[in-house]
Amino acid sequence: MELDFPPAGAPVLSVSQLLRSARDLLERRFPLQWIGGEISNLRPAASGHLYFTLKDEAAQVDCVMFKSRAAVLDWAPADGLQVEVRALVTLYEPRGRFQLNVEGMRRAGLGALYERFLKLKEQLTREGLFEPETKRPLPVYPRQIGVVTSLAAAALRDVLTTLQRRNPSIPVLVYPAPVQGEGAAAKLVQALAIANARAECDVLLLVRGGGSIEDLWQFNEAALARAIRASAIPIVVGVGHQTDFTIADFAADQRAPTPTAAAELVSPLRSALRARLAELAARISKETSRQLEYAMQAVDALAKRLVHPAERLRTSRLLLDQLATRLATATARRFEQLAARITLAKASLANLDPTAVLARGYSLTLTMNNEILRDASQVAAGEHIVTTLAKGKLESQVLKTLR
């Protein structure tokens, strides 16, 4: 048998060139598309990349999902899960290995439902139904807790067990409603309405256990999300497992990863409350003792100021005697000051007394019109004048005036 060799002079490809050509051919022939299978041999790397095998009954293929793509998953891939990956068919040249570069991943069968979930979430987000400002705070010490779930649900047993363990003194009311199947969402809305109308509880738990997206779909209905936001009572939603997210979770005042976690969120631990009460009681006792000590010190200070009435009268009498002596002394001193001022005033008046001037030989002459005569020209010869002396008066007639 003769071998069909390439013609002489044909180019010789290197391994790298061959694999690169094969890779380009694969990527052109198979653009991004959805491929379904089971995850096997999942190997998360320290870098954050995911390496795994995607297989079915007849074949398998190596896959890689880089960190930037894996980080956006809101659930955790695991061995044995049926998934659908959106991947690029390619060739890893360094190893010459056929593989899928995974751009996105969803659980198998979620295609239509997941798209519906995303559209509803986007719609309600635009309506502002999930805004943080609309979330109501949970009560720190609820007086009564309401649970909305099925009476046959395992989640109810988990919640009741947790509440009993943490704080058995808090009463619990159950508002029964189906949590799965057609029409369950409407029944849940009705149960929330009843709980709000009765206004018996400080907080409500809307819970159910895990399941497939189909099982949990009733919690993805817009009517239930709007009923949660319209509730006057704060609502904690605990549906499924840690990786399960529903529209009700986004609408809730607070989401819990599991029903048990929801019960833990709303029930203060009894032992912690007792410890807190003991601490407060010790602080109150200490503060009370301190205030009593302050009061006793104040009483002692007042006792020092307390005086017997007889002693107070004696002290007051001594004070009055002192005041009387001071008043008498002050009065005598004041009289002396006034007498000195009077004497001085008398002396001043004596100096100003006209009669005193007359007594020294001076006289006061008036015209007949009682005008003081200061100038000889004021009178003419023949006029009468009156002269006042120290003793007596003289009436004279002017013979002539001398200049």
C-alpha positions as CSV (number, residue, x, y, z in Angstrom):
1,M,0.0,0.0,0.0
2,E,1.4,3.3,-1.0
3,L,1.2,6.3,1.3
4,D,-0.1,9.6,-0.2
5,F,2.6,12.0,0.9
6,P,2.3,15.8,0.4
7,P,4.0,17.0,-2.8
8,A,7.6,18.0,-2.6
9,G,8.1,21.5,-1.3
10,A,4.8,21.6,0.6
11,P,5.0,23.7,3.8
12,V,5.6,21.9,7.2
13,L,3.4,23.2,10.0
14,S,4.6,23.5,13.6
15,V,2.5,22.0,16.4
16,S,1.6,25.5,17.5
17,Q,0.5,26.5,14.0
18,L,-1.6,23.4,13.6
19,L,-3.4,23.8,17.0
20,R,-3.9,27.5,16.4
21,S,-5.5,26.8,13.0
22,A,-7.7,24.1,14.6
23,R,-8.7,26.5,17.4
24,D,-9.7,29.2,14.9
25,L,-11.7,26.7,12.9
26,L,-13.6,25.5,15.9
27,E,-14.4,29.0,17.2
28,R,-15.6,30.1,13.7
29,R,-17.7,26.9,13.3
30,F,-19.2,26.9,16.8
31,P,-20.1,30.3,18.1
32,L,-21.4,30.9,21.7
33,Q,-24.3,28.5,22.3
34,W,-26.1,26.7,25.2
35,I,-24.8,23.2,26.0
36,G,-26.4,20.9,28.6
37,G,-24.9,18.2,30.8
38,E,-23.9,17.2,34.3
39,I,-21.1,18.8,36.3
40,S,-18.4,16.4,37.3
41,N,-14.9,16.7,38.8
42,L,-15.5,20.3,39.8
43,R,-12.2,21.9,40.8
44,P,-12.4,25.6,42.1
45,A,-8.9,27.2,41.8
46,A,-7.4,29.6,44.3
47,S,-7.5,32.2,41.5
48,G,-11.3,32.0,41.5
49,H,-11.5,30.1,38.2
50,L,-13.7,27.0,38.0
51,Y,-12.5,23.9,36.2
52,F,-14.9,21.0,35.7
53,T,-16.1,18.3,33.3
54,L,-19.5,18.5,31.5
55,K,-20.8,15.1,30.7
56,D,-23.8,13.1,29.6
57,E,-24.4,9.3,29.2
58,A,-22.1,9.1,26.1
59,A,-19.4,11.7,26.3
60,Q,-17.7,14.4,28.3
61,V,-15.8,17.6,27.7
62,D,-13.4,19.7,29.8
63,C,-14.7,23.2,30.8
64,V,-13.2,26.3,32.3
65,M,-15.2,29.3,33.8
66,F,-13.0,32.2,34.5
67,K,-13.3,34.2,37.8
68,S,-15.0,37.2,36.2
69,R,-17.8,35.0,35.0
70,A,-18.0,32.7,38.0
71,A,-18.3,35.7,40.3
72,V,-21.7,36.7,38.9
73,L,-23.3,33.4,39.8
74,D,-25.9,33.7,42.6
75,W,-25.7,29.9,43.3
76,A,-22.9,27.4,43.9
77,P,-22.2,24.8,41.2
78,A,-21.6,21.3,42.5
79,D,-20.8,17.9,41.2
80,G,-23.9,16.0,40.0
81,L,-25.9,19.1,39.1
82,Q,-27.5,19.2,35.7
83,V,-26.7,22.5,34.1
84,E,-26.8,24.4,30.9
85,V,-23.7,26.4,30.0
86,R,-23.3,29.2,27.4
87,A,-19.9,28.4,26.1
88,L,-17.4,28.9,23.3
89,V,-16.0,25.7,21.7
90,T,-12.2,26.1,21.6
91,L,-8.8,24.4,21.9
92,Y,-6.4,24.9,24.8
93,E,-3.2,25.1,22.7
94,P,-0.6,24.5,25.5
95,R,-2.1,21.1,26.1
96,G,-3.7,20.5,22.8
97,R,-6.9,19.9,24.6
98,F,-10.4,20.4,23.4
99,Q,-12.4,22.4,25.9
100,L,-15.4,24.8,26.5
101,N,-14.8,28.3,27.7
102,V,-18.0,28.9,29.8
103,E,-19.4,32.5,29.7
104,G,-22.6,31.8,31.7
105,M,-24.3,28.9,33.5
106,R,-27.8,28.1,34.7
107,R,-29.3,25.1,36.2
108,A,-30.9,22.7,33.7
109,G,-34.5,23.4,32.9
110,L,-34.3,26.9,34.2
111,G,-34.1,28.5,30.7
112,A,-37.7,29.9,30.3
113,L,-38.4,30.2,34.0
114,Y,-35.1,31.9,34.7
115,E,-35.7,34.4,31.9
116,R,-39.2,35.0,33.3
117,F,-37.7,35.5,36.8
118,L,-35.2,38.1,35.5
119,K,-37.8,40.0,33.5
120,L,-40.1,40.2,36.6
121,K,-37.3,41.2,38.8
122,E,-36.3,44.0,36.4
123,Q,-39.9,45.2,36.1
124,L,-40.4,45.4,39.9
125,T,-37.1,47.0,40.4
126,R,-38.2,49.8,38.0
127,E,-41.3,50.2,40.0
128,G,-39.2,50.8,43.1
129,L,-40.5,47.8,44.9
130,F,-37.1,46.8,46.2
131,E,-35.8,50.2,47.3
132,P,-33.9,50.0,50.6
133,E,-35.7,53.1,51.9
134,T,-39.0,51.2,51.9
135,K,-37.7,48.4,54.1
136,R,-39.3,48.4,57.6
137,P,-37.0,47.7,60.6
138,L,-37.5,44.5,62.5
139,P,-38.7,44.8,66.1
140,V,-35.9,44.2,68.6
141,Y,-38.2,42.6,71.2
142,P,-41.3,41.2,69.4
143,R,-44.3,40.5,71.6
144,Q,-45.8,37.9,69.2
145,I,-44.4,36.3,66.0
146,G,-46.5,35.2,63.1
147,V,-45.5,32.4,60.6
148,V,-47.0,32.2,57.2
149,T,-46.4,28.7,55.7
150,S,-48.0,25.3,55.2
151,L,-48.9,23.3,58.3
152,A,-47.3,20.3,56.7
153,A,-44.1,22.1,55.8
154,A,-40.8,20.9,57.4
155,A,-39.9,24.6,57.5
156,L,-42.7,25.2,60.1
157,R,-41.2,22.5,62.4
158,D,-37.7,24.1,62.0
159,V,-39.1,27.6,62.8
160,L,-41.1,26.4,65.8
161,T,-38.1,24.4,67.1
162,T,-35.8,27.4,66.7
163,L,-38.1,29.8,68.4
164,Q,-38.8,27.4,71.3
165,R,-35.0,26.9,71.8
166,R,-34.1,30.6,71.6
167,N,-37.0,32.2,73.5
168,P,-40.0,30.1,74.5
169,S,-41.7,33.0,76.2
170,I,-42.6,34.6,72.8
171,P,-46.1,33.5,71.5
172,V,-46.2,32.2,67.9
173,L,-49.3,32.4,65.6
174,V,-49.4,30.3,62.4
175,Y,-51.3,31.6,59.4
176,P,-51.6,28.5,57.2
177,A,-51.3,28.6,53.4
178,P,-49.9,26.3,50.7
179,V,-46.4,27.0,49.6
180,Q,-46.3,25.0,46.4
181,G,-48.5,24.4,43.4
182,E,-50.8,26.4,41.3
183,G,-52.6,29.1,43.2
184,A,-50.3,29.0,46.2
185,A,-49.2,32.6,45.7
186,A,-52.8,33.8,45.9
187,K,-53.3,31.9,49.2
188,L,-50.1,33.3,50.6
189,V,-51.3,36.8,49.7
190,Q,-54.6,36.1,51.5
191,A,-52.8,34.8,54.6
192,L,-50.7,38.0,54.7
193,A,-53.9,40.1,54.4
194,I,-55.5,38.2,57.3
195,A,-52.4,38.7,59.5
196,N,-52.4,42.4,58.8
197,A,-56.1,42.7,59.4
198,R,-55.8,41.0,62.8
199,A,-52.7,43.0,63.7
200,E,-51.8,40.4,66.3
201,C,-48.1,40.1,65.6
202,D,-45.1,42.4,65.5
203,V,-43.3,40.6,62.7
204,L,-44.2,37.9,60.2
205,L,-42.1,35.0,58.8
206,L,-42.9,33.8,55.3
207,V,-41.0,30.5,55.0
208,R,-40.7,27.2,53.2
209,G,-38.0,24.7,52.6
210,G,-35.8,24.2,49.6
211,G,-36.7,22.8,46.2
212,S,-36.4,23.2,42.5
213,I,-37.1,26.5,40.8
214,E,-40.5,25.0,39.8
215,D,-41.2,24.2,43.5
216,L,-40.3,27.7,44.6
217,W,-42.0,29.5,41.7
218,Q,-45.0,30.6,43.7
219,F,-42.6,32.9,45.6
220,N,-41.7,34.6,42.3
221,E,-45.2,36.0,41.6
222,A,-45.6,39.8,41.4
223,A,-48.8,39.7,43.5
224,L,-47.0,38.2,46.4
225,A,-44.1,40.7,46.1
226,R,-46.6,43.6,46.2
227,A,-48.5,42.1,49.1
228,I,-45.2,41.9,51.1
229,R,-44.4,45.5,50.4
230,A,-48.0,46.6,51.3
231,S,-47.9,44.8,54.6
232,A,-48.0,47.1,57.7
233,I,-46.1,44.4,59.6
234,P,-42.4,43.8,58.9
235,I,-41.8,40.6,56.9
236,V,-38.8,38.3,56.9
237,V,-38.7,35.8,54.0
238,G,-36.8,32.5,54.5
239,V,-37.3,30.4,51.4
240,G,-35.2,27.4,50.3
241,H,-31.5,27.2,51.0
242,Q,-28.6,29.7,51.1
243,T,-28.3,29.8,47.3
244,D,-32.0,30.1,46.5
245,F,-33.3,33.5,45.6
246,T,-36.9,34.4,44.8
247,I,-38.7,37.6,44.0
248,A,-40.2,37.5,47.6
249,D,-36.6,37.6,49.0
250,F,-36.0,41.0,47.2
251,A,-39.4,42.3,48.3
252,A,-38.9,41.3,52.0
253,D,-37.9,43.7,54.7
254,Q,-35.1,41.3,55.4
255,R,-34.1,38.1,53.6
256,A,-33.0,35.0,55.6
257,P,-31.0,32.2,53.8
258,T,-33.2,29.5,55.5
259,P,-36.4,29.2,57.5
260,T,-34.2,28.5,60.6
261,A,-32.2,31.7,60.0
262,A,-35.4,33.6,59.7
263,A,-36.5,32.4,63.1
264,E,-33.1,33.4,64.6
265,L,-33.4,36.9,63.1
266,V,-36.6,37.8,64.9
267,S,-36.1,36.0,68.2
268,P,-33.8,37.6,70.8
269,L,-31.9,34.8,72.6
270,R,-33.4,34.4,76.0
271,S,-30.0,33.7,77.7
272,A,-28.7,36.9,76.2
273,L,-31.7,38.8,77.5
274,R,-31.2,37.4,80.9
275,A,-27.5,38.3,80.9
276,R,-28.5,41.8,79.7
277,L,-31.1,42.1,82.5
278,A,-28.6,41.0,85.1
279,E,-26.1,43.5,83.8
280,L,-28.7,46.3,84.0
281,A,-29.8,45.2,87.4
282,A,-26.2,45.4,88.7
283,R,-25.8,48.8,87.1
284,I,-29.1,50.0,88.7
285,S,-28.1,48.6,92.1
286,K,-24.7,50.3,91.9
287,E,-26.2,53.6,90.8
288,T,-28.8,53.4,93.6
289,S,-26.1,52.7,96.2
290,R,-24.2,55.7,94.9
291,Q,-27.2,58.0,95.0
292,L,-27.9,56.8,98.6
293,E,-24.4,57.6,99.6
294,Y,-24.7,61.1,98.1
295,A,-28.0,61.6,100.0
296,M,-26.4,60.5,103.3
297,Q,-23.5,62.9,102.7
298,A,-26.0,65.7,102.0
299,V,-27.9,64.8,105.2
300,D,-24.6,65.0,107.2
301,A,-23.9,68.4,105.7
302,L,-27.3,69.7,106.6
303,A,-27.0,68.3,110.1
304,K,-23.9,70.4,110.6
305,R,-25.9,73.4,109.7
306,L,-28.9,72.5,111.9
307,V,-29.0,74.7,115.1
308,H,-31.2,74.4,118.2
309,P,-33.9,77.1,118.3
310,A,-32.7,78.4,121.7
311,E,-29.2,78.7,120.3
312,R,-30.5,80.4,117.2
313,L,-32.4,82.9,119.4
314,R,-29.3,83.6,121.5
315,T,-27.3,84.1,118.3
316,S,-29.9,86.4,116.9
317,R,-30.1,88.3,120.2
318,L,-26.3,88.8,120.1
319,L,-26.5,89.9,116.6
320,L,-29.3,92.4,117.4
321,D,-27.2,93.8,120.3
322,Q,-24.3,94.3,118.0
323,L,-26.5,96.0,115.5
324,A,-28.0,98.3,118.1
325,T,-24.5,99.3,119.3
326,R,-23.4,99.9,115.8
327,L,-26.6,101.9,115.1
328,A,-26.1,104.1,118.3
329,T,-22.5,104.8,117.4
330,A,-23.4,105.6,113.9
331,T,-26.2,107.9,115.0
332,A,-23.9,109.8,117.4
333,R,-21.3,110.1,114.8
334,R,-23.8,111.4,112.3
335,F,-25.2,114.0,114.9
336,E,-21.6,115.2,115.5
337,Q,-21.1,115.6,111.7
338,L,-24.3,117.5,111.4
339,A,-23.5,119.8,114.4
340,A,-20.2,120.6,112.9
341,R,-21.8,121.5,109.6
342,I,-24.4,123.7,111.3
343,T,-21.6,125.6,113.2
344,L,-19.7,126.1,109.9
345,A,-23.0,127.3,108.2
346,K,-23.6,129.7,111.1
347,A,-20.1,131.2,110.7
348,S,-20.6,131.6,107.0
349,L,-24.0,133.3,107.6
350,A,-22.5,135.6,110.2
351,N,-19.9,136.8,107.7
352,L,-22.7,137.5,105.2
353,D,-25.0,139.3,107.7
354,P,-25.4,143.0,106.7
355,T,-25.9,144.0,110.4
356,A,-22.5,142.7,111.2
357,V,-21.0,145.0,108.6
358,L,-22.9,147.9,110.1
359,A,-21.6,147.0,113.5
360,R,-18.1,147.7,112.3
361,G,-19.1,151.3,111.5
362,Y,-20.5,151.0,108.0
363,S,-24.0,152.3,107.1
364,L,-26.6,151.7,104.4
365,T,-28.2,154.6,102.7
366,L,-31.5,154.4,100.8
367,T,-33.3,156.9,98.6
368,M,-36.9,157.7,99.4
369,N,-37.8,155.1,96.8
370,N,-35.9,152.4,98.8
371,E,-33.1,152.2,96.3
372,I,-29.6,151.6,97.7
373,L,-27.6,154.7,97.2
374,R,-24.3,153.9,95.6
375,D,-23.6,157.0,93.7
376,A,-24.1,160.7,94.7
377,S,-25.5,161.4,91.3
378,Q,-28.6,159.3,92.2
379,V,-30.0,162.2,94.4
380,A,-30.2,166.0,94.0
381,A,-30.0,168.7,96.6
382,G,-33.1,168.9,98.7
383,E,-34.0,165.2,98.5
384,H,-34.4,163.2,101.6
385,I,-32.4,160.1,102.2
386,V,-32.5,157.4,105.0
387,T,-29.3,156.0,106.5
388,T,-29.4,152.8,108.5
389,L,-26.7,152.4,111.2
390,A,-25.8,149.5,113.5
391,K,-28.4,151.0,115.9
392,G,-31.2,153.2,114.5
393,K,-31.8,155.2,111.3
394,L,-31.2,158.8,110.2
395,E,-33.4,160.7,107.8
396,S,-31.4,163.5,106.2
397,Q,-31.9,166.2,103.5
398,V,-29.3,166.6,100.9
399,L,-27.8,170.1,100.9
400,K,-25.6,169.5,97.9
401,T,-23.8,166.7,96.2
402,L,-20.0,166.5,95.9
403,R,-18.2,164.9,93.0
